[in-house]
């Protein structure tokens, strides 16, 4: 059976419908009103081996229920459905060995009772969940949309397992759905240069290893000391993952266990062991519903469930070999700095943080720029991080947004920060969330 998130209960300290703060809001103001997650592990009792569209629809249905409003009112308020691009279609070399719907946004929309005017398939990149929330919020604020559902789903673990079975025992996930689809393509042109390809620098693990070693050189640490620093950075994340029912690896581990090479923790590239890199063999889905204040009022959604996007930013780094210093990615820090400025807060004002953690360098890059410590009492992840919670393709940060929404709902007035990353520390998107009206 797939695990799904239970809706968050309303907080009595949140503003009510007659609050002066809410009365003054422009009716086109975008608000997140529902989030949902779903996951299943091969070892779960009742494991269903769900396909991508079915697991995604579980997450979307949970997000609809999370609004605590009439489901018909929610589905009618949604005119746009957006799918984060899954790994099966993320590059010209990727494939779908068990087939897939020809129109994933509409395949999922049909399962949950939505007939959208607009269906979008995103580009490739871990920045896309946050970038899409920002984009669709702008569409709503501009009066061009009344509401959107954004979702992503990965079933890499299931597909890998099914492909070990006889061909006659494998399901076919192909669906002919048709209908309008705005497919934005891969969006990866220029990510890897000819020079990198000539030197075998085409796999992300090798490219990130280059960046990590550049930082090690800058810090002056030897291999053993740097390994300990990486372990100390990620060990607290394992504690968060151990408490998360959606985590692919819910196991608390020490820094030494994460960096010690053995039969179960091989070296995948210097300086990374397997337990220091994103875990992509997962079955995880997440969804976010963002609609206008007018639509939220019409649907009777309790303002205790409204979460506002206070700050946002997107920046792109230079290509790998054009960077003057491989040990840093200043565009990520600049994006976070700008998003904080838009929100009118500092990082010290944020109570909840999720920094994209595909490799240690992605987290170090933000920590170095803002003076964050590995043992920051707030924690550096709300999910458990990509190596331990799981790295569901391009959709990890949708899970981070869902977790942040839950946390700020439970503590009205708190701010939560999501830092998303795509490519080789290449594409950055930041979102800052709070129940405080904005």
Order of alpha helices (4+ residues) and beta strands (2+ residues): beta-alpha-beta-alpha-alpha-beta-alpha-beta-alpha-beta-alpha-beta-alpha-alpha-alpha-alpha-beta-beta-beta-alpha-beta-alpha-beta-alpha-alpha-beta-beta
